[in-house]
Amino acid sequence: MRRGLLLTTIAAASLLLLAACNGGDGEGDTEGTSEATATESATTGTATEPAATSTNAPRPTPTFPPVTDPLPVTVTPAYEGVVLERPVEVLSYPLGSYEIAIADQGGMVYGVREGQSFEILDLTDRVLTGGNEEGLLSVALDPQFSTNRNVWIYYSADEPKRTVLARFTANEDGTIDRSSELVVLEQEQPAANHNGGSIRFGSDRMLYLGLGDGGNQGDPDGNGQDLGTLLGTIIRIDVSQASADEPYRVPDDNPFVATDGARPEIYAFGLRNPWRMSFDPATDELWVGDVGQNQIEEVDRVEAGDNLGWSEMEGNECYEGDCDPSQFVAPVATYNHEGQRCSVTGGVVARRAAATAVEGAYIYGDYCSGELWALRSDSDGDLQPVLIADGLGNISSITQVGNQIYVLIFGQPMYRLVDE
C-alpha cells in the first residue's frame, strides 16, 4: 500500500489573520457571495455521466501522533526590495541577467536582478481580477526554454468567464512578447472561485495543470466526480509541438484515454481547488495542496488515475451524508480550521536545499494562519508534521529555486528558509 492517512492537529498559536481570509478557500474565501450560475462548461468535449469510482485499491487509514517540535530552521527576508501586492509564483529565469522571475496575481511578471524588479510582461488588460481567486495564477518555463524561450501562463479572463492556458515567447533581453500569445486551452468557469491552479512540467516533459471544481459551495454540479469535464481535475497534455492548428496532444498513456465519455486529458480527478502543486525532483511524485470546504484542508500525493474524493469526501471525512472512503485515495496529511486556519498552500519537497534541516521534507503552509509545516518521511514511510513557523501572513506560494526555498506572502518581501 503506497500511502496512509495522517490527521495533522497542531496546537494553535497566536496568529495573524488578515481581513481577506474568512475561511475555507484559497486566497480568502469568496464562496457564498458569487452570483454566477454553476453549470457544466468545458470548452471542448461534452459532459457525461458521473464517474464516482477510482482505479485504486482501498487504502488503510492509520493515524499518527502530531510532531510539533520546531525544526532548526528560520524564515528570513530575501530580495527585500521586491514587494508585490499579490505574488503567486517565483521561478528561475535565465535571461537578461535576471536571477528569478516573480508573477503578481494582478497580471504582471517581473524579472529580478541585484535585488531590484523590472517589468518583463504586462497582461493586466487581459487578466480578469474581479474575484479574489481570479487573476494571473501560474507561470512556468518550457522544458526547452534554453532553446525556444517559451513561457507558459495560466490566467483568468472574461467574456465569457474562463481560464486560459497560453504560451508566450521571451525576447533575448528577457522581456516577454505580449503579441506572441498562443492560446492552448480555455476552460469556461461558472464562478469566480476555484480556478486552480498550477502549471508544472514533469520529468516526462508533459504539462500538468490543476483546475478547481468550478466554484460555489459544495460542488453543486458534481464536477469533482465527473470525468466528462476538466473541472476538478489535474490534466496532463503534450505541448511540445503546440501550434494554432494543434494546440496540444493527449499522451497515449493518460489513464482515461480509453474510458467512455471521459476527457482524455485527465490525469487525476476528485479535486476541489488544487491551488499549488509540485513534483519531487528525486522521486517524481506529484504533491498537491487541495483546498477544503469549511472544515478540512488536505495534502495529496497524486498518481495517474487517482480519484481524490471531492465532493464525496472533504479530506479524510465524508462531506455530506454517507460515503465509502475506501473508494478514494486518502490524503497523506489533513488539518482542520482551528487557530484561524482556512486554506492550504501546497509547497515543495526540499532537495539539496540551503536549509539542510528540511532535506527530504514536504514544505506547505496555511494562507490565513501563516503557519508553515514540514512533512518528513521516516524509515517506515510514515509522515510526521513539524511546525516551522507561524503568523507569517497570507502565504500564497512555496517554491524551491536552485537551492533556495522561497515563501511568497501577499504584500510582503519574499522570504526564504535558512538553517538556524
LONU-50140 format. One record per residue: residue in one letter; x, y, z of N, C-alpha, C, O in turn. Coordinates in steps of 0.2 Angstrom, whole numbers, plus 5000, padded with zeros to 4 digits. Layout:
% residues N
AXYZXYZXYZXYZ;...
% end
This chain:
% residues 420
M500449945000500050005000500450065000500950075004;R500350114995500850164995500750224999501150274999;R500150225003500150285007499550275012499150235011;G499650315017499050315023498850385024498950435020;L498450395029498150455031498450485037498450445042;L498650545037498850575043498450635045498350685041;L498150635051497750695053498250735057498450725062;T498350795054498850845057498450895062497950935059;T498550895068498250935073498750975077498950945082;I498951025075499551065078499251115082498751155080;A499451125088499251165093499251235091499751255087;A498651275092498651345089499051385093499151385099;A499351435089499751485092499451555091498851555088;S499751605094499451675092499651695085500251705084;L499151705081499251705074498951775071498551805074;L499251795065499051855062498551825057498651785052;L497951855057497451845052497251905048496951955051;L497351905042497151965038496451965036496151915036;A496152025035495452035034495251995027494651975027;A495751985023495551945016495351875018494951845013;C495551845023495451775024494851765029494851785035;N494251745026493651725030493451655030492851645030;G493951615028493851545029493651505023493251515019;G494051445023493851385018494051395011493851345007;D494451445009494551445002495251475000495451525004;G495551454995496251484993496251554992495751584989;E496651594995496751664995496151704998495951754995;G495851675003495251705006494651685002494651674996;D494151665006493551635004493051675001492951725004;T492851664994492351704991491751664990491251684987;E491751604993491151564992490551594996490551635001;G489951584993489351604995489151674993488651704995;T489651714990489551784988489451784980489251834978;S489751734977489651734969488951734967488551684969;E488751774962488151764959488151724953487651714949;A488751704951488751664944488351594945488351564950;T488151574939487751514939488251454938488651464934;A488251404942488651354942488451304937488051264939;T488651304931488451254926489051214923489651244923;E488951154920489551124917489751164911489351184907;S490451174910490551214904491251204902491651254900;A491451144900492151134897492051154890491551144887;T492551184887492551214881492651164875492551174870;T492951104877493051054872492750994875492850974881;G492450954871492050894874491450914877491250974878;T491050864879490450874882490350834889490750784890;A489950854893489850824900489550754899489150744894;T489750704903489450634903489250614910489250654914;E489050554910488850534917489350534922489950524920;P489150554928489750554933490050484934489850434933;A490750494936491150434937491350444944491850484946;A491050404948491150404956491650354959491650344965;T491950314954492450264957493150284955493250314950;S493650254959494350264957494650204955494350144956;T495250214951495550154949496050124954496350074953;N495950154960496450124965496150084970495550084971;A496550034973496349994978496250034984496550084985;P495850004989495650044995496350054999496750004999;R496450105003497050125007496850115014496350135016;P497350095018497250095025497250165028497550215024;T497050185033496950245036497250255043496950275048;P497850235044498150245051498250315053498350355048;T498350335059498450395061499050395065499250345068;F499450455066500050455069500050525074499650565072;P500350515079500350575084500750635080501250625077;P500450695081500750755078501450765081501550755087;V501950795078502550815080502650895079502550915074;T502650925085502651005084503251035086503251095086;D503750995088504451025090504751065083504751035078;P504851125084505151165078505751135075506151105079;L505851135069506451115066506951175067506751235068;P507651155066508151215067508251255061508751255058;V507651285058507651325053507351395054506951395059;T507451445051507151505052506951535045507251515040;V506451585045506251615039506551685039506451725044;T506851705034507251775034507051805027506951775022;P507051875027506851905021507451895015507951885017;A507151895009507551885003507351934998506751944998;Y507751974995507552024990507052074993506552084991;E507352104998506952155002506652204998506152245000;G506952224993506752274988506152264984505952304980;V506052194984505452174979504852154983504852104987;V504352194983503752184987503152194982503052244980;L502852144981502252144977501552134981501552104986;E501052164978500452164982500152094983499952074988;R500152054977499951984977500351934973500151914968;P500951924976501451874972501151804972500951784977;V501251774967500951704966501451654964501351594965;E501951674961502451624958503151654957503251714956;V503651614959504351634958504651574955504551514956;L505151594950505451544946506151564944506251624943;S506551524942507251534939507051564932506651544929;Y507451624931507351654924508051674921508251724922;P508351624917509051634915509051674908509351654904;L508751734908508851784903508951854905508751864911;G509251894901509351964903509651974909509552024913;S510151934911510551934918510051934924510251954929;Y509451914923508951904929509151844933509351794930;E509051844939509151784944508451744944508551684944;I507951784945507251754945506751794942506851854940;A506151764941505551804939505051794944505051734947;I504651844945504151834950503451864947503451914944;A502951834948502251854945501851874950501751854956;D501451924948500951954953500251934950500151944944;Q499751924954499051904953498751954948498251934944;G498952014949498552064945498752064938498452104934;G499252024936499352024928500052044926500252044920;M500552054931501252074930501752024931501651984936;V502252014927502851974928503452014928503552064924;Y503852004933504452044934505052004934505051944936;G505652024931506251994932506652034938506552094939;V507051994941507352024947508152004946508351954945;R508552064947509252054947509552114952509252164952;E510052094956510352134960509852164965509952224967;G509352124967508852154972508352194970507952224974;Q508352214963507852254960507352224955507652174952;S506752244955506252214950506252254944506252314944;F506152224938506052254932505452224928505452164927;E504952264925504452234922504652194916505052224911;I504452134915504552094909503952074905503952054899;L503352084908502752064905502152104908502052094915;D501752134905501152164907500552134904500352154898;L500152094908499452064905498852094908498352064908;T498952154912498352174916497752194912497252194914;D497852204905497252214901496952154899496352154896;R497252094900496952034898496751994904496251944903;V496952004909496851964915496251994919496252044921;L495751944921495251964925495351954932495651904934;T495252004936495452014943494852024947494952054953;G494252014945493652044949493552004955493352024960;G493751934955493651894961494251884964494851894961;N494251874971494851864975495351804972495951814973;E495051754969495451704967495551704959495851654956;E495351754956495451764949496151804948496351834952;G496451794942497051834940497551794937497351744934;L498151824937498651784934498851734939499051754945;L498851664938498851614943499451574943499651544948;S499751564937500351524937500851544931500551564926;V501451534932501951544926502451484927502651464932;A502651454921503151404921503551414914503351434909;L504251394915504651394909504551324905504551274909;D504551334899504551274895505251224896505751254898;P505151164896505751114897506351134892506851124894;Q506151164886506651184881506751254881506951284876;F506651284887506751364887507351384885507351444882;S507951354886508551374884508651384876509051424874;T508251344872508251354865507651384862507651424857;N507051374865506451404862506151464866505751504863;R506451484872506251544876505451544877505151594878;N505151484877504451484878504251494886504551454890;V503751534887503451544894502751524894502351544890;W502551484899501851464899501451494905501751504911;I500851524904500551564909499751544909499451524904;Y499551534915498851514916498551574920498751604925;Y497951604917497651664920496851664919496651624914;S496551704922495851714922495651764917496051814916;A495151754913494951804908494151814908493851774911;D493951864904493151874905492851874898493251874893;E492251874897491851874891492051824886492251844881;P491851764888491551734894492051724899492651724898;K491751714905492251704911492551634910492251584909;R493251634910493551574908494251574911494551634913;T494651524911495351524912495751504906495451464902;V496351524905496651524899497351494900497751514905;L497551444897498251414897498551444890498351424885;A499151484891499351514885500151504885500451504890;R500451504879501151504878501351574875501051604871;F501951604878502251664876502951654875503251604877;T503251694871503951684869504351744872504151804871;A504851734875505351794878505851814873506051774869;N505951874873506551904869507151894872507251874878;E507751904869508351894871508551934877508951914882;D508251994878508352034884507952014890508052044895;G507551964889507151944895506451964895506051934899;T506252014891505652034891505151984887505451944883;I504551984889504151934886503651964881503352014883;D503651934875503251974869502551954870502251904870;R502152014872501452004873501051984866500551944867;S501352004861501051984854501151904852500851884847;S501551874856501751804854501251754857501351694856;E500751774860500251734864499951674859499651694854;L500051614861499651564858499251524863499451494868;V498551534863498051504867498051434866497851414860;V498251394871498251324870497651284873497351234870;L497351314878496751284881496351334885496651384888;E495651334884495251384888494751334892494451294889;Q494551354898494051324902493551374904493751414908;E492951364902492451414905492351404912492351344914;Q492251454916492251454923491551474925491351534924;P491151434929490551454931490551514937490051544937;A491051514941491051564946491751594947492251574943;A491851644951492451674952492951644956493551664957;N492751584959493251554964493451484961493051454957;H493951454964494151384962494351384955494251334951;N494751434953495151424946495751384946495951374941;G495951354952496551324952497151374953496951434956;G497651374951497951314948498751324947498951384947;S499051274946499751274944499951244938499651194936;I500451274934500751244928501351214931501751244934;R501451144929502051114931502251064926501851034923;F502951064924503151014919503450954923503850964927;G503250894921503550834924504250814921504450844916;S504550764924505150744920505050714914505550704910;D504450694912504250664906504050724901503950714895;R504250784903504150844899503350854897503250894892;M502950824900502250844899502050894904502350904909;L501550934901501250994905500650964910500250934907;Y500750984916500250964921499951034923500251074925;L499251034924498851094926498351074931497951024929;G498251104936497751094941497151144940497251204940;L496551114940495951154939495451144945495451084947;G495151194947494651194953494051164950493951154944;D493551154954492951124953492351164950491851144948;G492551224948492051274945491751324950491451374948;G491951314957491751364962491051354965490751304963;N490851404969490251394973490351344978490851304978;Q489851344983489951294988489751224987489251214984;G490151174989489951104989489851074982489551024981;D490251104977490251074970489551054968489351004967;P489151104967488351094966488251054959487751024959;D488751054954488651014948488950954948488950914943;G489250934954489650874954490250864950490350804947;N490550924948491150914943491750874946492050844942;G491850874953492350834955492350764954492850734953;Q491750734953491650664952491450654944491250594943;D491550704940491350694933491950694928492250744928;L492050634925492650634921492450664914492950664910;G491850694913491750724907491850794907491750834902;T492150824912492350894912493050894915493350854919;L493450954913494150964916494050994923494651004926;L493551024925493451054931493551004937493350944936;G493951014942494050974947494550924946494550864949;T495050934941495550884939496250914939496350974939;I496750864938497350884935497450854928497350794928;I497650894924497650874917498450864915498850894918;R498550824910499250804908499150804900498850764897;I499550854897499550864890500250874887500650894891;D500350854881500950864877500950934873500550934868;V501350984875501351044871501951054868502151114866;S502351004867503051014864502951034857503451064854;Q502451024853502351044846501751084846501351094840;A501551124851500951164851500951214845501451244843;S500351224842500351264836499551284836499151264840;A499451334832498751364831498251304829497751304831;D498551264824498151204822498051154826497551114826;E498551134830498551084835498851104842499451094843;P498451144846498751174852499051124857499551144860;Y498851064857499151014862498950944859498450934855;R499350894862499150824860499050784867499250804872;V498650734867498450694873498950634873498950594868;P499350634878499850574878499450504878498850504881;D499650454875499350394874499250354881498850314881;D499750374885499750334892499350374897499350354903;N498950424895498550454900498050404903497750364899;P497850404909497450354912496750344910496450284910;F496450394907495750384905495650394897495050404895;V496150384893496150384886495650344883495250354878;A495550284886495150234884494450224887494050174886;T494350274892493750274896493150314892493250364891;D492550274891492050304888491750364891491650374897;G491750424887491450484890491950524894491750584896;A492550504895493050534899493450584895493550574889;R493550644898494050684895494750654895495050644900;P495050644889495750604889496250644892496850614894;E496150714893496750754896496850734903497350754906;I496350704906496350704914496850654916496950594914;Y497250674921497750634924497450604931497650554933;A497150654935496850634941496250674942496150734939;F495750654946495150694947494950694955495250664959;G494350724956494150724963494450774967494550774973;L494650834964494950894967494450944968494050954964;R494550984973494151044974494451114972494151144968;N495051124974495451184971496151174973496451194978;P496551134968497251124969497651184967497851194962;W497751224973498051294972498751294970498951324965;R499151254973499851244972500051164972499751134976;M500451154967500751084967501451084964501651134961;S501751024965502451024963502750944963502450904966;F503250934959503550874958504150864963504550914963;D504250814966504850794970505350784965505250734961;P505850824964506350804959506750744960507050714955;A506750714966507050654967506650594966506950534964;T506050594966505550534966505050544960504750494958;D504950604958504450614953503750614955503250614952;E503650604962503050614965502750684964503050734965;L502050684963501750744962501350764969500850724971;W501550814972501250834978500750894977500950944973;V500150894980499650944979499350964985499150924990;G499251034986498851054991498151074989498051114985;D497651034991496951044989496551074994496451055000;V496351134992495951174997495251144999494951124995;G495151145006494551115008493951165008493951225006;Q493351135010492751175010492651225016492851275016;N492451195022492351235028492751205034492851235039;Q492951145033493251105039493951085038494351085043;I494151055033494751015032495151035026494851035020;E495751045027496251055022496650995021496750955025;E496950985015497250915013497850925009497950975005;V498350885010498950875006498950805003498750755006;D498950804996498950734992499550724989499950764986;R499750654988500250634983499850594978499550544979;V499950624972499450604966499850564961500350574959;E499450504959499750464954499150464948498650484949;A499350434943498950434937498350394939498350334941;G497750424937497050384938496750394945496250374946;D497150434949496850444956496250474956496050524952;N495750454961495150494962495250514970495250474974;L495350584971495450614977494850624981494850634987;G494250614979493650604983493150664983492550654985;W493350724981492950784982492350774976492550754971;S491750784978491450814984491150754988490750774992;E491250694987491050644992491450654998491150645004;M492050664998492550675004492750745004492950774999;E492850775010493250835012493850805016493750795022;G494450805013494950775017494850705018494750665013;N494850685024494850615026494150595029494050545032;E493650645028492950635031492450635025492550675020;C491850605026491350615021491050685021490950715027;Y490950715016490750785016490050795018489950835022;E489650765015488850765017488550695016488650665011;G488350675022487950605021488550555022489050565023;D488250495020488750435020489150425013488950455008;C489750395014490150385008490550325010490650305016;D490950305005491450245006492150265005492350274999;P492450285010493150315009493650265006494150295003;S493450205006493950155003493950164995494350134992;Q493450194992493450204985493850264983493950274977;F494150304987494550354985495250354988495450314993;V495750394985496450394988496450444994496250504993;A496650424999496750455005497250515005497750495002;P497150575008497750615008498250595013498150555017;V498850625012499450605016499450645022499750635027;A499050705022499050745028498450795027498250815022;T498150805033497550845034497650895040498050875044;Y497250945040497250985046496551025046496251035041;N496351045052495651075052495751155053496351175052;H495251195054495251265054495351295061495151355062;E495551255065495751285072496251335071496651335066;G496351385076496851435076496851475070497451495068;Q496251495067496251545062496551515055496651555051;R496551455055496751425048496151425043495651425046;C496351425037495751425032495951395026495451365022;S496551385023496651365016497351345015497851385017;V497451285013498151255012498451285006498151295001;T499151305007499551325002500051275001500551265005;G499951234995500451174994501151204992501251264990;G501651164993502351184993502751134989502651114983;V503351124992503851084988504251034993504251044999;V504450984990504950934993505650964993505850974987;A505950984998506651014998507150964996507150904999;R507550974991508050934989508650974988508651024984;R509250964991509850994991509751074992510051114989;A509351084997509151154999509651185004510051145007;A509751245004510251285008509951275015510451265020;A509351265017509051245023509151175024508651135023;T509651145026509851075026509351035031509250975030;A509151075036508751035041508051015038507750965041;V507851035033507251015030507350975024506850955020;E507950945023508050905017507550845017507550805022;G507250835011506850775010506150795013505650745012;A506050845016505350865019504950905014505150945010;Y504250895014503750925010503550995014503350985020;I503651045011503551115015502951145012502851145006;Y502451155017501751185015501551225020501851235026;G501051265019500851315024500051325023499651295020;D499851375028499151395028499051475026499451515029;Y498651485021498551555019498351605024498651665025;C497951585029497651635034498051635040498251695042;S498251575043498651575049499351595048499751615053;G499651595042500351605041500851555044501451565045;E500551495045500951435048501351405042501051395036;L501951375043502251335039502451265042502651265048;W502351215039502451145041502951105037503051125031;A503251055039503651015035503450945037503350925043;L503350905032503150835032503750795030504050795025;R503950755035504650715034504450645034504050615039;S504750605029504650535029505150495034505750505033;D504850455038505350415042505550355039505350345033;S505850305042506150245039505550205037505650155033;D504950205040504450165039503950205033503450175031;G504150265031503750295026503150335030502750365026;D503150335036502550375040502750445039503350465040;L502250495038502350565038502250595044501750585047;Q502650635046502650675053502650745051503150775049;P502150785054502150855053502550895058502550875064;V502950945056503350985060503251055059503251075053;L503051095064502951165063503651205062504151195066;I503651245057504251285056504151355058504651385061;A503551385056503451455058502751465058502351425056;D502551525061501851545061501751615061502251655062;G501151645060501051715060501351755054501551815055;L501551715048501951755043501451795039501751845035;G500851785039500451825034500051785029500051725030;N499851815024499451775019499951735014500251765009;I500151675015500651635011500251615005499751575005;S500551634999500251614993500651564989500351534985;S501251554990501651504987502251494990502551534994;I502551424989503151404992503551364987503251314984;T504051384985504451364979505151354980505451394984;Q505551304978506251304978506551324971506351294966;V506951374971507351394965508051384967508351414971;G508351344963509051324964509051294971508751244972;N509551314976509551284982509151324988509151314994;Q508751374985508351414990507651404990507351394985;I507351394996506651384997506351454998506451485004;Y505951474994505651544994504851534997504551494995;V504651585001503951595003503751655001503951715003;L503151654997502851714995502251734999501851695001;I502251795001501751825006501451885003501851935001;F500751895003500451955000500752015004500752015010;G500952065000501152125002501752135006501952185010;Q502152075006502752075010503352055005503252035000;P504052075007504552045004504551965003504251935007;M504951944998505051874998505451845004505851885007;Y505251785007505651755012505951695010505751665004;R506451675013506751605012506951575018507051605023;L506951505018507151465023507951455024508251445019;V508151465030508851455031508951415038508551415042;D509551385038509651345045509851395050510051455049;E509651385056509751425062510451425063510751455068;
% end
